Amino acid sequence: MKVAERIVMVAIVLAFIAGGVWLYAAVQYQHQQTVDAVARGEFQIPIATTTDEVVTETASSTDWRMLYPETIPMTIAGAPVLASVADSLPERIQGLSNTPYLPDNVVKLFAFGVNGTHSIWMKDMNYPLDILWVSEAGEIVHLEVNVSPDSFPTSYASPVPAWYVIEANAGFVATHGVAVGSQVLVPLANE
Protein backbone atom coordinates (compact mmCIF):
# COMPACT_ATOMS: atom_id res chain seq x y z
CA MET A 1 0.00 0.00 0.00
CA LYS A 2 1.14 3.44 -0.79
CA VAL A 3 1.37 6.15 1.82
CA ALA A 4 -1.53 8.08 0.27
CA GLU A 5 -3.83 5.02 0.50
CA ARG A 6 -2.92 4.57 4.15
CA ILE A 7 -3.65 8.21 4.89
CA VAL A 8 -7.07 7.92 3.21
CA MET A 9 -7.89 4.74 5.18
CA VAL A 10 -6.88 6.36 8.47
CA ALA A 11 -8.99 9.42 7.59
CA ILE A 12 -12.03 7.20 6.87
CA VAL A 13 -11.59 5.31 10.16
CA LEU A 14 -11.24 8.59 12.07
CA ALA A 15 -14.38 9.94 10.34
CA PHE A 16 -16.36 6.85 11.46
CA ILE A 17 -15.09 7.21 15.02
CA ALA A 18 -15.93 10.94 15.07
CA GLY A 19 -19.41 10.20 13.68
CA GLY A 20 -20.00 7.58 16.37
CA VAL A 21 -18.87 9.96 19.13
CA TRP A 22 -21.12 12.71 17.74
CA LEU A 23 -24.12 10.34 17.56
CA TYR A 24 -23.54 9.15 21.14
CA ALA A 25 -23.28 12.77 22.39
CA ALA A 26 -26.49 13.74 20.54
CA VAL A 27 -28.44 10.84 22.05
CA GLN A 28 -27.11 11.61 25.54
CA TYR A 29 -28.05 15.29 25.13
CA GLN A 30 -31.61 14.38 24.04
CA HIS A 31 -31.93 11.94 26.94
CA GLN A 32 -30.80 14.62 29.41
CA GLN A 33 -33.28 17.11 27.92
CA THR A 34 -36.10 14.60 28.45
CA VAL A 35 -34.99 13.85 32.03
CA ASP A 36 -34.89 17.59 32.80
CA ALA A 37 -38.36 18.10 31.27
CA VAL A 38 -39.75 15.28 33.43
CA ALA A 39 -38.15 16.82 36.53
CA ARG A 40 -39.78 20.17 35.71
CA GLY A 41 -43.13 18.48 35.12
CA GLU A 42 -43.25 19.56 31.48
CA PHE A 43 -43.23 16.07 29.94
CA GLN A 44 -46.33 13.89 29.59
CA ILE A 45 -46.18 10.19 28.89
CA PRO A 46 -48.69 9.50 26.11
CA ILE A 47 -51.53 7.30 27.31
CA ALA A 48 -52.55 4.65 24.82
CA THR A 49 -56.27 4.06 24.64
CA THR A 50 -58.01 0.97 23.43
CA THR A 51 -61.52 0.38 22.22
CA ASP A 52 -62.40 -1.66 25.30
CA GLU A 53 -60.89 0.72 27.86
CA VAL A 54 -61.78 -0.51 31.31
CA VAL A 55 -61.40 2.69 33.27
CA THR A 56 -62.41 6.21 32.29
CA GLU A 57 -59.66 8.69 32.91
CA THR A 58 -59.63 12.33 33.87
CA ALA A 59 -56.75 14.76 33.50
CA SER A 60 -55.81 14.43 37.18
CA SER A 61 -55.83 10.63 37.14
CA THR A 62 -53.03 10.30 34.58
CA ASP A 63 -50.20 10.91 37.06
CA TRP A 64 -50.30 7.30 38.27
CA ARG A 65 -49.22 6.17 34.78
CA MET A 66 -45.72 7.42 35.62
CA LEU A 67 -45.55 4.73 38.34
CA TYR A 68 -47.49 2.03 36.49
CA PRO A 69 -46.93 2.76 32.76
CA GLU A 70 -47.88 -0.65 31.35
CA THR A 71 -51.16 -2.10 32.53
CA ILE A 72 -53.60 -4.69 31.22
CA PRO A 73 -57.36 -4.77 31.78
CA MET A 74 -58.76 -7.59 33.90
CA THR A 75 -61.68 -8.26 36.25
CA ILE A 76 -61.72 -9.41 39.84
CA ALA A 77 -65.09 -10.74 41.04
CA GLY A 78 -66.72 -8.71 38.26
CA ALA A 79 -64.87 -5.48 39.13
CA PRO A 80 -62.91 -4.04 36.18
CA VAL A 81 -59.34 -3.04 37.05
CA LEU A 82 -56.03 -2.38 35.37
CA ALA A 83 -53.15 -4.65 36.37
CA SER A 84 -49.49 -3.78 36.48
CA VAL A 85 -47.90 -7.17 35.77
CA ALA A 86 -44.82 -8.52 37.57
CA ASP A 87 -43.81 -11.57 35.56
CA SER A 88 -40.03 -11.64 36.04
CA LEU A 89 -38.13 -12.44 39.22
CA PRO A 90 -36.79 -8.89 39.74
CA GLU A 91 -40.27 -7.42 39.20
CA ARG A 92 -41.83 -9.90 41.63
CA ILE A 93 -39.17 -9.14 44.25
CA GLN A 94 -39.71 -5.38 43.87
CA GLY A 95 -43.52 -5.60 43.77
CA LEU A 96 -45.09 -2.42 45.15
CA SER A 97 -42.18 -1.67 47.51
CA ASN A 98 -41.27 2.02 47.71
CA THR A 99 -44.28 3.14 45.66
CA PRO A 100 -46.08 6.17 47.13
CA TYR A 101 -49.61 4.93 46.38
CA LEU A 102 -51.73 2.54 44.34
CA PRO A 103 -54.78 3.96 42.52
CA ASP A 104 -58.10 2.35 43.47
CA ASN A 105 -58.58 0.99 39.93
CA VAL A 106 -55.06 -0.50 39.66
CA VAL A 107 -53.71 -3.76 41.10
CA LYS A 108 -50.35 -5.52 41.00
CA LEU A 109 -50.57 -8.93 39.33
CA PHE A 110 -47.74 -11.35 40.16
CA ALA A 111 -47.64 -14.03 37.46
CA PHE A 112 -45.50 -16.89 38.75
CA GLY A 113 -46.15 -19.40 35.98
CA VAL A 114 -46.12 -22.29 38.46
CA ASN A 115 -48.37 -23.43 41.30
CA GLY A 116 -47.07 -22.69 44.77
CA THR A 117 -47.81 -21.02 48.10
CA HIS A 118 -45.95 -17.83 46.99
CA SER A 119 -45.08 -15.86 50.12
CA ILE A 120 -45.64 -12.10 50.15
CA TRP A 121 -44.21 -9.60 52.64
CA MET A 122 -44.64 -5.88 53.21
CA LYS A 123 -40.98 -4.82 52.92
CA ASP A 124 -40.64 -1.08 52.18
CA MET A 125 -44.40 -0.65 51.74
CA ASN A 126 -46.09 2.71 52.36
CA TYR A 127 -49.76 1.67 52.51
CA PRO A 128 -51.87 -1.37 53.53
CA LEU A 129 -52.96 -3.99 50.99
CA ASP A 130 -55.49 -6.72 50.35
CA ILE A 131 -53.66 -9.77 48.97
CA LEU A 132 -55.40 -12.40 46.81
CA TRP A 133 -54.00 -15.79 45.75
CA VAL A 134 -55.52 -17.07 42.50
CA SER A 135 -55.41 -20.51 40.88
CA GLU A 136 -54.39 -21.05 37.26
CA ALA A 137 -58.10 -21.45 36.45
CA GLY A 138 -58.80 -17.96 37.84
CA GLU A 139 -60.43 -18.89 41.16
CA ILE A 140 -59.45 -17.00 44.30
CA VAL A 141 -58.11 -19.62 46.71
CA HIS A 142 -56.95 -17.45 49.63
CA LEU A 143 -57.23 -13.86 50.91
CA GLU A 144 -55.38 -11.67 53.38
CA VAL A 145 -57.12 -8.35 53.98
CA ASN A 146 -55.85 -5.02 55.26
CA VAL A 147 -52.25 -6.19 55.61
CA SER A 148 -50.30 -3.39 57.28
CA PRO A 149 -46.85 -2.20 56.21
CA ASP A 150 -45.92 -2.52 59.89
CA SER A 151 -46.32 -6.31 59.64
CA PHE A 152 -42.87 -6.66 57.99
CA PRO A 153 -40.95 -9.04 58.35
CA THR A 154 -43.96 -11.35 58.62
CA SER A 155 -44.71 -13.08 55.33
CA TYR A 156 -48.10 -14.23 54.08
CA ALA A 157 -48.72 -17.35 51.99
CA SER A 158 -51.65 -19.34 50.72
CA PRO A 159 -52.32 -22.75 52.24
CA VAL A 160 -53.65 -23.74 48.80
CA PRO A 161 -51.32 -23.64 45.77
CA ALA A 162 -51.84 -20.59 43.55
CA TRP A 163 -50.64 -19.52 40.11
CA TYR A 164 -51.06 -15.76 40.62
CA VAL A 165 -50.98 -13.30 43.51
CA ILE A 166 -52.79 -9.96 43.30
CA GLU A 167 -52.12 -6.97 45.53
CA ALA A 168 -54.84 -4.32 45.77
CA ASN A 169 -55.48 -1.37 48.05
CA ALA A 170 -56.78 -2.29 51.47
CA GLY A 171 -60.59 -2.28 51.32
CA PHE A 172 -60.77 -3.58 47.74
CA VAL A 173 -62.00 -7.00 48.91
CA ALA A 174 -64.76 -5.50 51.07
CA THR A 175 -65.79 -2.86 48.52
CA HIS A 176 -66.18 -5.36 45.67
CA GLY A 177 -67.50 -8.34 47.62
CA VAL A 178 -64.47 -10.49 46.80
CA ALA A 179 -64.38 -13.89 48.54
CA VAL A 180 -62.61 -17.22 48.27
CA GLY A 181 -64.14 -18.84 45.17
CA SER A 182 -64.64 -15.52 43.32
CA GLN A 183 -63.41 -15.49 39.73
CA VAL A 184 -60.55 -13.47 38.25
CA LEU A 185 -60.39 -12.99 34.49
CA VAL A 186 -56.81 -12.50 33.31
CA PRO A 187 -56.25 -12.00 29.57
CA LEU A 188 -53.93 -14.54 27.99
CA ALA A 189 -50.50 -13.34 26.84
CA ASN A 190 -51.31 -14.08 23.18
CA GLU A 191 -54.63 -12.18 23.09
Backbone as CSV, one residue per row, in Angstrom:
resi,resn,N_x,N_y,N_z,CA_x,CA_y,CA_z,C_x,C_y,C_z
1,MET,0.829,-1.182,0.000,0.000,0.000,0.000,0.875,1.248,0.000
2,LYS,0.414,2.177,-0.735,1.139,3.441,-0.793,0.756,4.287,0.410
3,VAL,1.577,5.259,0.683,1.368,6.151,1.823,0.036,6.894,1.680
4,ALA,-0.282,7.341,0.495,-1.533,8.080,0.272,-2.753,7.211,0.584
5,GLU,-2.710,5.933,0.204,-3.826,5.024,0.500,-3.985,4.832,1.998
6,ARG,-2.864,4.727,2.690,-2.920,4.569,4.154,-3.508,5.815,4.809
7,ILE,-3.131,6.959,4.324,-3.648,8.209,4.886,-5.164,8.284,4.670
8,VAL,-5.633,7.910,3.492,-7.068,7.918,3.207,-7.798,6.937,4.115
9,MET,-7.248,5.741,4.311,-7.888,4.742,5.182,-7.952,5.233,6.624
10,VAL,-6.888,5.825,7.111,-6.881,6.365,8.470,-7.915,7.491,8.578
11,ALA,-8.000,8.330,7.571,-8.988,9.416,7.591,-10.409,8.867,7.628
12,ILE,-10.690,7.805,6.877,-12.028,7.199,6.872,-12.343,6.613,8.250
13,VAL,-11.380,5.900,8.831,-11.591,5.315,10.164,-11.847,6.421,11.186
14,LEU,-11.042,7.478,11.138,-11.238,8.592,12.074,-12.598,9.263,11.863
15,ALA,-13.063,9.355,10.613,-14.377,9.940,10.338,-15.487,9.080,10.950
16,PHE,-15.372,7.738,10.837,-16.364,6.851,11.458,-16.355,6.995,12.973
17,ILE,-15.177,7.063,13.557,-15.087,7.214,15.017,-15.703,8.542,15.440
18,ALA,-15.374,9.630,14.735,-15.930,10.940,15.072,-17.454,10.941,14.921
19,GLY,-17.956,10.293,13.862,-19.408,10.199,13.681,-20.071,9.440,14.813
20,GLY,-19.454,8.360,15.251,-19.997,7.584,16.368,-20.019,8.382,17.654
21,VAL,-18.938,9.121,17.923,-18.875,9.964,19.128,-19.944,11.047,19.057
22,TRP,-20.107,11.670,17.883,-21.115,12.705,17.740,-22.522,12.146,17.969
23,LEU,-22.813,10.966,17.383,-24.118,10.340,17.561,-24.391,10.022,19.029
24,TYR,-23.396,9.468,19.716,-23.538,9.155,21.141,-23.829,10.429,21.936
25,ALA,-23.084,11.506,21.664,-23.278,12.770,22.388,-24.673,13.329,22.113
26,ALA,-25.156,13.225,20.874,-26.486,13.745,20.539,-27.580,12.977,21.278
27,VAL,-27.447,11.655,21.342,-28.437,10.836,22.050,-28.404,11.151,23.543
28,GLN,-27.231,11.281,24.117,-27.115,11.606,25.543,-27.732,12.972,25.838
29,TYR,-27.481,13.955,24.954,-28.047,15.285,25.131,-29.580,15.226,25.114
30,GLN,-30.152,14.510,24.135,-31.608,14.385,24.040,-32.180,13.694,25.276
31,HIS,-31.491,12.654,25.733,-31.934,11.944,26.940,-31.937,12.898,28.137
32,GLN,-30.877,13.697,28.286,-30.802,14.625,29.412,-31.893,15.682,29.320
33,GLN,-32.199,16.149,28.102,-33.278,17.110,27.920,-34.615,16.528,28.380
34,THR,-34.865,15.265,28.044,-36.103,14.599,28.450,-36.154,14.439,29.964
35,VAL,-35.056,14.009,30.571,-34.994,13.854,32.034,-35.269,15.190,32.713
36,ASP,-34.666,16.272,32.216,-34.887,17.589,32.798,-36.347,18.033,32.644
37,ALA,-36.954,17.743,31.485,-38.360,18.101,31.267,-39.270,17.333,32.227
38,VAL,-38.968,16.070,32.473,-39.750,15.281,33.428,-39.609,15.875,34.819
39,ALA,-38.385,16.239,35.203,-38.155,16.816,36.533,-38.906,18.126,36.708
40,ARG,-39.034,18.913,35.639,-39.777,20.175,35.709,-41.279,19.975,35.598
41,GLY,-41.705,18.755,35.272,-43.131,18.475,35.120,-43.682,18.891,33.777
42,GLU,-42.823,19.091,32.793,-43.255,19.555,31.478,-43.411,18.423,30.471
43,PHE,-43.176,17.192,30.879,-43.227,16.074,29.937,-44.379,15.165,30.314
44,GLN,-45.203,14.792,29.348,-46.326,13.895,29.592,-46.080,12.588,28.860
45,ILE,-46.263,11.485,29.553,-46.185,10.190,28.890,-47.495,9.990,28.146
46,PRO,-47.434,9.712,26.840,-48.685,9.502,26.110,-49.421,8.277,26.633
47,ILE,-50.717,8.400,26.797,-51.529,7.304,27.306,-52.235,6.646,26.131
48,ALA,-51.911,5.392,25.907,-52.547,4.647,24.822,-53.963,4.284,25.245
49,THR,-54.902,4.458,24.345,-56.272,4.063,24.641,-56.666,2.926,23.720
50,THR,-57.528,2.079,24.229,-58.014,0.968,23.426,-59.521,1.084,23.307
51,THR,-60.078,0.307,22.411,-61.524,0.379,22.218,-62.287,-0.176,23.404
52,ASP,-61.699,-1.130,24.123,-62.400,-1.660,25.296,-61.701,-1.188,26.566
53,GLU,-61.518,0.132,26.680,-60.888,0.725,27.865,-61.737,0.401,29.087
54,VAL,-61.061,-0.083,30.121,-61.777,-0.513,31.312,-62.127,0.668,32.198
55,VAL,-61.223,1.623,32.306,-61.396,2.692,33.275,-61.419,4.030,32.541
56,THR,-62.386,4.880,32.897,-62.408,6.207,32.292,-61.407,7.069,33.038
57,GLU,-60.703,7.908,32.286,-59.664,8.692,32.907,-60.002,10.175,32.858
58,THR,-59.525,10.889,33.867,-59.629,12.329,33.875,-58.212,12.877,33.837
59,ALA,-58.089,14.157,33.603,-56.753,14.758,33.498,-55.941,14.541,34.771
60,SER,-56.551,14.585,35.936,-55.811,14.430,37.185,-55.458,12.983,37.500
61,SER,-56.103,12.037,36.830,-55.835,10.632,37.142,-54.707,10.048,36.314
62,THR,-54.089,10.839,35.432,-53.033,10.301,34.576,-51.687,10.235,35.272
63,ASP,-51.502,10.899,36.384,-50.204,10.913,37.061,-49.755,9.517,37.478
64,TRP,-50.677,8.645,37.826,-50.297,7.301,38.270,-49.627,6.508,37.157
65,ARG,-49.839,6.876,35.901,-49.222,6.166,34.776,-47.700,6.300,34.788
66,MET,-47.179,7.289,35.479,-45.719,7.416,35.618,-45.190,6.252,36.463
67,LEU,-45.958,5.831,37.467,-45.545,4.726,38.340,-45.883,3.370,37.738
68,TYR,-47.000,3.294,37.053,-47.489,2.035,36.486,-47.774,2.242,34.997
69,PRO,-46.724,2.375,34.165,-46.931,2.757,32.759,-47.574,1.682,31.893
70,GLU,-47.334,0.424,32.188,-47.881,-0.646,31.351,-48.861,-1.466,32.166
71,THR,-50.132,-1.361,31.818,-51.160,-2.104,32.535,-52.017,-2.869,31.540
72,ILE,-52.668,-3.915,32.048,-53.595,-4.689,31.223,-54.951,-4.704,31.917
73,PRO,-56.040,-4.700,31.150,-57.365,-4.770,31.777,-57.656,-6.193,32.243
74,MET,-58.309,-6.301,33.374,-58.760,-7.589,33.900,-59.929,-7.331,34.832
75,THR,-60.587,-8.419,35.281,-61.675,-8.264,36.247,-61.426,-9.171,37.440
76,ILE,-61.809,-8.657,38.593,-61.716,-9.412,39.842,-63.115,-9.424,40.439
77,ALA,-63.729,-10.591,40.521,-65.089,-10.738,41.037,-66.038,-9.759,40.354
78,GLY,-65.866,-9.587,39.039,-66.722,-8.706,38.262,-66.307,-7.247,38.259
79,ALA,-65.320,-6.870,39.075,-64.874,-5.475,39.128,-63.760,-5.241,38.106
80,PRO,-63.961,-4.313,37.164,-62.909,-4.041,36.179,-61.761,-3.262,36.809
81,VAL,-60.543,-3.706,36.549,-59.343,-3.037,37.050,-58.273,-3.064,35.969
82,LEU,-57.223,-2.323,36.202,-56.029,-2.376,35.368,-54.939,-3.011,36.215
83,ALA,-54.189,-3.937,35.623,-53.153,-4.649,36.371,-51.777,-4.299,35.850
84,SER,-50.914,-3.932,36.774,-49.493,-3.780,36.484,-48.890,-5.163,36.726
85,VAL,-48.320,-5.770,35.700,-47.895,-7.170,35.773,-46.430,-7.285,36.185
86,ALA,-46.187,-8.156,37.150,-44.822,-8.517,37.567,-44.627,-9.972,37.174
87,ASP,-43.960,-10.202,36.022,-43.806,-11.575,35.560,-42.353,-12.027,35.466
88,SER,-41.431,-11.220,35.968,-40.030,-11.642,36.042,-39.616,-11.636,37.510
89,LEU,-38.568,-12.354,37.831,-38.127,-12.444,39.221,-37.815,-11.073,39.814
90,PRO,-37.042,-10.212,39.151,-36.787,-8.892,39.744,-38.061,-8.072,39.967
91,GLU,-39.014,-8.149,39.034,-40.273,-7.415,39.198,-41.086,-7.976,40.359
92,ARG,-41.079,-9.292,40.519,-41.828,-9.899,41.631,-41.172,-9.562,42.967
93,ILE,-39.854,-9.506,43.008,-39.167,-9.142,44.253,-39.483,-7.696,44.612
94,GLN,-39.447,-6.801,43.635,-39.713,-5.380,43.873,-41.176,-5.150,44.241
95,GLY,-42.094,-5.764,43.485,-43.516,-5.603,43.770,-43.921,-4.145,43.870
96,LEU,-44.641,-3.800,44.917,-45.087,-2.422,45.150,-44.209,-1.698,46.163
97,SER,-43.084,-2.308,46.543,-42.181,-1.669,47.511,-41.760,-0.291,47.024
98,ASN,-41.719,0.642,47.958,-41.271,2.020,47.709,-42.159,2.809,46.750
99,THR,-43.363,2.331,46.467,-44.283,3.138,45.662,-45.094,4.025,46.605
100,PRO,-45.384,5.262,46.209,-46.083,6.170,47.130,-47.560,5.853,47.313
101,TYR,-48.185,5.256,46.285,-49.614,4.930,46.384,-49.978,3.969,45.271
102,LEU,-51.165,3.404,45.374,-51.726,2.544,44.337,-53.136,3.057,44.060
103,PRO,-53.421,3.466,42.823,-54.778,3.956,42.525,-55.822,2.876,42.816
104,ASP,-57.034,3.299,43.127,-58.099,2.353,43.467,-58.432,1.400,42.326
105,ASN,-58.228,1.820,41.080,-58.585,0.991,39.930,-57.390,0.205,39.381
106,VAL,-56.274,0.191,40.106,-55.059,-0.505,39.656,-54.664,-1.533,40.702
107,VAL,-54.216,-2.708,40.224,-53.709,-3.758,41.103,-52.347,-4.203,40.581
108,LYS,-51.609,-4.902,41.431,-50.348,-5.516,41.004,-50.607,-6.999,40.838
109,LEU,-50.352,-7.521,39.636,-50.569,-8.930,39.331,-49.213,-9.620,39.251
110,PHE,-48.972,-10.554,40.162,-47.745,-11.346,40.160,-48.039,-12.644,39.421
111,ALA,-47.437,-12.813,38.261,-47.637,-14.026,37.456,-46.428,-14.926,37.658
112,PHE,-46.615,-16.009,38.416,-45.497,-16.889,38.752,-45.255,-17.970,37.707
113,GLY,-46.310,-18.380,37.010,-46.148,-19.398,35.984,-45.981,-20.795,36.532
114,VAL,-46.218,-20.975,37.826,-46.120,-22.287,38.457,-46.967,-22.250,39.733
115,ASN,-47.595,-23.359,40.057,-48.371,-23.432,41.297,-47.443,-23.428,42.495
116,GLY,-47.847,-22.732,43.547,-47.066,-22.693,44.775,-47.785,-21.870,45.824
117,THR,-47.196,-21.797,47.024,-47.807,-21.022,48.101,-47.445,-19.541,47.999
118,HIS,-46.358,-19.188,47.330,-45.949,-17.825,46.988,-46.108,-16.842,48.150
119,SER,-45.087,-16.763,48.976,-45.082,-15.859,50.124,-44.944,-14.403,49.694
120,ILE,-45.662,-13.543,50.398,-45.637,-12.096,50.152,-45.335,-11.419,51.485
121,TRP,-44.489,-10.386,51.433,-44.214,-9.603,52.637,-44.422,-8.131,52.336
122,MET,-44.351,-7.305,53.359,-44.644,-5.878,53.213,-43.375,-5.021,53.332
123,LYS,-42.258,-5.539,52.835,-40.981,-4.823,52.916,-41.066,-3.518,52.126
124,ASP,-40.689,-2.415,52.783,-40.639,-1.085,52.178,-41.977,-0.624,51.607
125,MET,-43.074,-1.076,52.196,-44.403,-0.651,51.741,-44.822,0.617,52.477
126,ASN,-45.643,1.433,51.803,-46.085,2.711,52.359,-47.584,2.763,52.637
127,TYR,-48.304,1.676,52.333,-49.760,1.674,52.513,-50.218,0.222,52.679
128,PRO,-51.378,0.001,53.324,-51.873,-1.367,53.527,-52.470,-1.952,52.247
129,LEU,-52.493,-3.282,52.188,-52.964,-3.987,50.994,-53.940,-5.097,51.339
130,ASP,-54.772,-5.455,50.368,-55.492,-6.723,50.349,-54.711,-7.613,49.389
131,ILE,-54.444,-8.856,49.792,-53.656,-9.774,48.968,-54.526,-10.973,48.611
132,LEU,-54.566,-11.308,47.314,-55.403,-12.398,46.809,-54.524,-13.427,46.107
133,TRP,-54.691,-14.696,46.448,-54.005,-15.789,45.754,-55.017,-16.423,44.812
134,VAL,-54.605,-16.642,43.553,-55.520,-17.068,42.501,-54.965,-18.313,41.807
135,SER,-55.829,-19.286,41.574,-55.414,-20.512,40.880,-55.200,-20.232,39.402
136,GLU,-54.604,-21.191,38.704,-54.392,-21.048,37.261,-55.723,-20.915,36.524
137,ALA,-56.769,-21.517,37.059,-58.101,-21.452,36.447,-58.804,-20.124,36.722
138,GLY,-58.213,-19.265,37.562,-58.803,-17.963,37.843,-59.689,-17.908,39.058
139,GLU,-59.616,-18.886,39.934,-60.429,-18.893,41.156,-59.594,-18.408,42.335
140,ILE,-60.151,-17.492,43.106,-59.447,-17.003,44.299,-59.447,-18.121,45.334
141,VAL,-58.237,-18.494,45.793,-58.114,-19.622,46.711,-57.753,-19.187,48.135
142,HIS,-57.293,-17.938,48.294,-56.947,-17.454,49.635,-56.915,-15.931,49.622
143,LEU,-57.236,-15.318,50.754,-57.232,-13.859,50.908,-56.546,-13.463,52.203
144,GLU,-55.846,-12.356,52.178,-55.378,-11.671,53.381,-55.820,-10.231,53.195
145,VAL,-56.578,-9.697,54.141,-57.123,-8.349,53.975,-56.477,-7.372,54.945
146,ASN,-56.379,-6.132,54.474,-55.853,-5.020,55.261,-54.508,-5.355,55.904
147,VAL,-53.582,-5.840,55.104,-52.248,-6.193,55.605,-51.446,-4.899,55.754
148,SER,-50.987,-4.639,56.957,-50.304,-3.388,57.284,-48.829,-3.421,56.890
149,PRO,-48.283,-2.267,56.472,-46.847,-2.198,56.211,-46.026,-2.505,57.463
150,ASP,-46.617,-2.255,58.627,-45.916,-2.522,59.891,-45.771,-4.007,60.179
151,SER,-46.409,-4.860,59.395,-46.319,-6.307,59.640,-44.985,-6.904,59.184
152,PHE,-44.176,-6.144,58.414,-42.870,-6.657,57.988,-42.026,-6.928,59.224
153,PRO,-41.361,-8.069,59.340,-40.949,-9.041,58.346,-41.854,-10.275,58.223
154,THR,-43.054,-10.223,58.786,-43.964,-11.351,58.622,-44.270,-11.552,57.145
155,SER,-44.322,-12.810,56.719,-44.705,-13.081,55.333,-46.037,-13.819,55.330
156,TYR,-46.778,-13.652,54.234,-48.105,-14.233,54.081,-48.087,-15.182,52.888
157,ALA,-48.691,-16.350,53.066,-48.719,-17.346,51.992,-50.072,-18.039,51.992
158,SER,-50.397,-18.606,50.857,-51.651,-19.337,50.715,-51.455,-20.782,51.151
159,PRO,-52.402,-21.329,51.908,-52.318,-22.753,52.242,-52.667,-23.635,51.038
160,VAL,-53.263,-23.033,50.014,-53.650,-23.739,48.795,-52.752,-23.234,47.664
161,PRO,-52.182,-24.106,46.856,-51.322,-23.642,45.765,-52.043,-22.658,44.842
162,ALA,-51.303,-21.632,44.433,-51.844,-20.591,43.554,-50.880,-20.345,42.403
163,TRP,-51.414,-19.847,41.310,-50.640,-19.525,40.112,-50.292,-18.040,40.081
164,TYR,-51.223,-17.207,40.589,-51.058,-15.756,40.622,-51.232,-15.252,42.045
165,VAL,-50.682,-14.061,42.304,-50.984,-13.300,43.510,-51.336,-11.892,43.045
166,ILE,-52.364,-11.322,43.641,-52.792,-9.960,43.296,-52.739,-9.111,44.558
167,GLU,-52.120,-7.939,44.442,-52.121,-6.968,45.534,-52.996,-5.796,45.120
168,ALA,-53.925,-5.441,46.007,-54.842,-4.320,45.771,-54.853,-3.448,47.018
169,ASN,-55.351,-2.239,46.878,-55.478,-1.371,48.050,-56.324,-2.041,49.122
170,ALA,-55.975,-1.797,50.363,-56.782,-2.294,51.473,-58.200,-1.765,51.305
171,GLY,-59.182,-2.637,51.493,-60.589,-2.279,51.325,-61.153,-2.727,49.993
172,PHE,-60.291,-3.123,49.046,-60.767,-3.581,47.736,-61.663,-4.806,47.886
173,VAL,-61.234,-5.760,48.711,-61.996,-7.000,48.906,-63.389,-6.692,49.446
174,ALA,-63.468,-5.836,50.472,-64.763,-5.500,51.073,-65.627,-4.686,50.110
175,THR,-65.034,-3.728,49.427,-65.787,-2.861,48.518,-66.421,-3.639,47.371
176,HIS,-65.705,-4.638,46.848,-66.180,-5.358,45.668,-66.745,-6.745,45.981
177,GLY,-66.904,-7.064,47.245,-67.497,-8.344,47.624,-66.670,-9.544,47.193
178,VAL,-65.368,-9.402,47.205,-64.471,-10.491,46.802,-64.412,-11.522,47.924
179,ALA,-64.446,-12.810,47.555,-64.376,-13.887,48.536,-63.623,-15.060,47.917
180,VAL,-63.212,-15.995,48.783,-62.614,-17.225,48.269,-63.649,-17.876,47.355
181,GLY,-63.237,-18.277,46.166,-64.139,-18.840,45.169,-64.548,-17.849,44.096
182,SER,-64.347,-16.526,44.348,-64.636,-15.520,43.319,-63.721,-15.744,42.125
183,GLN,-64.171,-15.285,40.960,-63.414,-15.487,39.729,-62.605,-14.247,39.347
184,VAL,-61.421,-14.511,38.795,-60.552,-13.473,38.253,-60.362,-13.788,36.777
185,LEU,-60.591,-12.813,35.926,-60.389,-12.993,34.490,-59.119,-12.258,34.082
186,VAL,-58.099,-13.047,33.725,-56.815,-12.504,33.306,-56.676,-12.770,31.807
187,PRO,-56.425,-11.739,31.004,-56.254,-12.002,29.567,-55.010,-12.845,29.327
188,LEU,-55.081,-13.719,28.333,-53.927,-14.540,27.993,-52.881,-13.705,27.303
189,ALA,-51.610,-14.119,27.410,-50.498,-13.344,26.841,-50.624,-13.190,25.328
190,ASN,-51.239,-14.140,24.647,-51.313,-14.078,23.182,-52.590,-13.398,22.681
191,GLU,-53.391,-12.840,23.548,-54.631,-12.180,23.094,-54.322,-10.779,22.613
